[in-house]
Amino acid sequence: MEVIINALYTYPVKSCGGLEVNSTELMNTGAPGDREWMVIDAKGVFISQRKYPRMACIYPVSTTDGVLLELRNDNRVLGRTTKPLQATAQPVTTKVWADTAEALLADDETNQWITEAIGAAEPLRLARFRDGTRSPGQPDRFGTHSTMFADAAPYLIANTDSLTALNAKLAEQDCSPVNMRHFRPNIVVTGVDAFAEHHYSSLRHPVTGARLALVDHCQRCSIITVDPARGERLANAVPFKTLAELNSMPGKPKAPAFGVNAILEEHSVAAVTRISVGETWLLE
């Protein structure tokens, strides 16, 4: 089944806004820079939109000097860091669910900015991943390569037709539509029926042979109910219940699924493996 790569996203800061790109390298650990930074509390535990929905409004901005952070609301810029993200030499042990990883803290000014931008009552810090310090969390599912600060899988692949079907169901229920940013994918494809992505085992480039193994359904949490433009939870937890009715996890009728967890197959890696918007890939 031929599909077109519709969009590509990376998320330089875990649980913050994404950066839409036209092309990216594919690596075993995920796209370069994806979830390289993370917001942590005083104990080093990761912070997400589950606790602070306003994190959705923190967006990375690429400049010639590096990555800045902006606080936005409905595309209006409310504030911006004064200097690019840069780690200090101060190490810290961080925790993502049951996994631990070593990281380096951002400077005090940036940490103060992120705390105020998110609206946190507690002091928060930004931490940058240190390579080689995290063990694979679920090697039976996602192989022996660890990600940076991603929850588990290095890639999430979503389908535009699945989003269209969800919005059609929401319209029947007199609910407002949602967009792809609610689901935070890395790779978005178009050209396959709604939710049919769950019935394929791989996504392969027809020329280079690069292959992403489609591992399993991605079970969604309450973050999909956060409006990514305003950083606020949507009324009635839209679209959580509707998505569960339309496409649930296997054997879990109340657990919504959207997108497919994926890994880059080891034997398919070329010298440089890239993916670009507009390319044709094959679902197999």
N, C-alpha and C positions, 0 to 999 in steps of 0.2 A: 504494500500500500504506500503510494507516494504521498508525502506530506511536505508542506512548506514551513520553513522556520519563520514564524510570525514575529517573534520578539525574544530578546535576551536580556536578562537582568543579573546584576550582582548586588550584594548587600554588604558594603564595606564594614558597617557596624551592625552587629547582630540585633535583630528586632527593631531596627530603624528603617527609614525609607530606602528604597532601592535605586540603583543607578542603571538606567536603560542604556544598553550598548549595541552597536551594530555588529560587532564581532568579538569573539573572545577565544582564548586558548582553552582547551580541555585538558585537565590533569586528573590524575587519580584522586587527588585530595579535594577536587572542586575547581571552580574557575579562579584564576589568580585574584587574590585580594578579597575573595568572598568570605564574609564573617571573620575577617582578620582582626577586627576590633570588637570589644564587648564592653557593655556597661555592667559594672559590678557593685555590690554593696560593700560595707566595711569588712565583711567576712570573706570576700572574694567570690561570692555566689552570683551567678548571672541574673540580670534584671531584664524583664521582657514587658511587652505590651499587656500581658495578663494583669500585671500590677499597675503599670503606668501607660495607659493607651496613648498618651501624648507622644510617646516615642515614635509613633508612626509619622509624626510631623517633622522629625529630624532627618534631613536629607544630606547626602554627600554631594559636594560640588567639586569637580575636577578643575584644577587650575595649572598653570605652567610651574607653579611652585609646589604643588602637592594637592591634597584633599582637604577642603574646608568643610565645615558643617553649617547648615542653615536650619533655622526654625521657620516653618511655613504653616500657613493656615489658608486653605482654599487658594493655593498658589501665591499668596501674598507673603513676602519675606518679612518676618518679624524680628529676626536677629541672625547674626553670623559670627562665627569664631574669627578672631583677628589674625590667626596664623594657622598654617597647615597642621594636620595631625602628625605628631612626632612623639615617639616613645622616649622616655628618659632611661637611665640605667638602673632604675629602681625596680627590682623584681618582686613579683607577687604570685602566690599560688591561687589559681581560680578554679571554679567548679561549674560544670555544665551537667546538670542532672547527676548521674553517678560518676561521671568522669572528672578527672583533675587534669590541669594543664598549667604550665608555667607561662607567665606573661610579664610584660614591662609596662609600667604605668605611664599615662600621659602626664603632662605638666600640670601644676596646680591651677593655673588660669583656665585651662581647657576643662579640667574636672569641675571647677566651680561653674563654668558656663553650662555644661551638660546637666548638672544638678538643677540649676535654675530654669533651663529651657524645658526640662521634663516636668518641672513643678514638684520635685520630690521634697519631702520633709526631712529626709535623711541625706547625709552626704554620699554622693555617688562618685565613681571613678571610671575612667576609660582605661582599658588595658589592651595591649597589643600581643597577639599570639607569638610564642617562641617556638620555632620549628622543632619538630622531633620530641616534643614534651607531652604529647597526648597519645595514649594507646587506643587502638580501634575499639570503639564502644560495643559494637555488635558485629564481630567478624563473621559470624554465621550468616548474617544477612547482607552485609555490605563489604565484605572482604577485609584484607589485612592492612589497607591504607586508611589512616585516620584523616578526618577533616581538620579544619582549624576549629572555629567555635560553632559550627553547624550542629544541630541537635544529633543527627545520625548520618543520613545519606548525604553524599557530596552534591547530588543534583536532584532537583524536582522538576518534572516535565508536566506541563499542563496543556489542555486542548481548548481552542477558542469555541468549538461547537458545544463543549460541555458547559462553558459559561453561558452561551446563548440559551441552552436548554434550561439551565437554572434560572435565568432571568425570565424566561417565559413562564415558568412555574410560579415565580414570585409575583409576576404581573397578574396571574390568575387569583392570587391571594391578596391582591391590592397592596403589595409591598413594593418599595422602590428597588430598582436594579442595583446590582453590585458590579464592580469591575475586577479585572485580573489582579490588581494590586492587593486586593483583599487576601489573595492566596499565595503571594510571595514566591512565584515560580522562578527558576533559573532559565528554563527553555520553554517557549510557547510554540506549539505547532497548530497548523490549520489544515483542513482537508480530510479529516476522518470524523465519523459519526460521533455524536455525544457519548462520552464515557466508554467508547470502544477502545481507548488507549489501554484499558485494563486487560484487554484480551490479546495483547501482543507481548512478545518477550524481549524485543530489542529495537533500537533506533540506529540505523546504519547509514553512513555516508556512501553513496553508490560508487564513488571514484576512489577515495582514500581507504575505504574499508573500516574507518574508525567506527566503533560500535559502542553504544551505551546500552547496558543490560537493564531492562525494566524489571525491577525486583519485586515490588508489591505496591498495593494501594497506600496512599498517604492519608492516614487518619488525621482529621482536622480538629483543632482545639478552639477555644473561645476567641483567639486572635482574629479569626475570620469575621467576627462580629464588630470589629473596630473599623470605623470610617477612616481610611487612610488619608483623606484630605483634611479632616478636622481633628483627628486623634480622639474621637469620642465613640463610646459604644452605641451601636444602633439599637433603637427601640425593639423590644420583643426578640432580642438576640438574633435578628436577621443576619445571615441566611441559614443559621445552624440547623434548625429543625427541618426547614424545607429541603436542604441539601441531604439530610439523613433520610428523608422520605424518598428522595429521588435517586440517591446513590450512596448506599451505606457500606460500611466495612463488611467483608464476608463474615457472617455469623454474628454480627453486632448491629442489629437493625436501628439502634438509636445513635450510632456513631457515624457521623458524616465522613465521606471520603471525597477528596478532590485532588487529582494529579497522581503521578506515579513516581515513587522513589527510584533513583537510578544511579548506577555506577559505571565508570569507564572500564571496559574490559581490558585486561592487562595485555593480551596478545594483539589487540587492535591498535595499540599506541604507536603512531609514527614518530619521526623525529620531532615534528611539531604538529599537533592535532588541533585544528581550529574549527569553529562553527560560526556561521554568519547568517544574518537576517536575509531572507529571500532565497536561500539555498533549498534545494530539494533533497530530502533524506527519505529513507525507506523504513516504515514500520514493518517488522517481520515477526 
